[in-house]
Amino acid sequence: MKSPRTLPALSFLLFSLPASAHTGLPLGEGFASGLAHPFLGLDHLLAMVMVGLWAAQQHGVWQRLLPPLMFVAAMAAGGLMGEAGVPLPQVETGIALSVLGLGLLTALAVRLPWRVGLLLIAVFALFHGHAHGTEMPMVALWRYMSGFILATASLHTLGFFATTALPDGRWVRAAGLLTAFAGGHMLLGM
């Protein structure tokens, strides 16, 4: 079933301000705060949904399963790096590039060699995790981290199963294209 409101509703991405969920201030101290964080920044939200959409475009069980798993694992590693104070240059630029790149991968339904795809996903995830980690409260490190990992996995799952709700690949590709535009807009706004 086609929804004539879908494309106009998603077009807000073209006219939005650059997204940055990274204020440097922790949002709270616990599971609920970690769970909410990925939903509060357009950059995280788009990238994580795109991982699921892009994974669903792949062929084969492992090619579909490994990108979201790799993202979650690398994001957790990046989170620990950020929390420990390990520097990662240009985090916001890396996040904006991940939104652009994941949007393009989805819009073009790119099928990369699996090792290349996983490496790219891991690099993107490190930036997202690092941003979370620098804001992660020390007091409730593991509760906060488990919340943002669960939220990330949920967004990947949402993206993956959206392909069944949008069986016409044009809608998935359009979502990827709009996400790529949003990523480009984020880069220009830096």
Secondary structure, 3 states (H helix, E strand, C coil): CCCCCHHHHHCHHHHCCCCCCCCCCCCCCCHHHHHHHHHHCHHHHHHHHHHHHHHHCCCCHHHHHHHHHHHHHHHHHHHHHHHHCCCCCCHHHHHHHHHHHHHHHHHCCCCCCHHHHHHHHHHHHHHHHHHHHHHCCCCCHHHHHHHHHHHHHHHHHHHHHHHHHCCCHHHHHHHHHHHHHHHHHHHHCC
